Amino acid sequence: MKKKSEFFKFPKNTTEFTTKFSLDQPEFEKFLKVNKLSFSKEGDMIKMIEFLNK
């Protein structure tokens, strides 16, 4: 993944994701639960990035 001009690995869990992207953790956890997303599936990772880009 790329944030600004920095490349890094995709976060492994909710805490890493919300910390790295300064998101509201309860809101993101609700999004994951409602959409039944997993950090181990490529398609789910794409949906997480789309959520991030909103």
Order of alpha helices (4+ residues) and beta strands (2+ residues): beta-beta-alpha-alpha-alpha
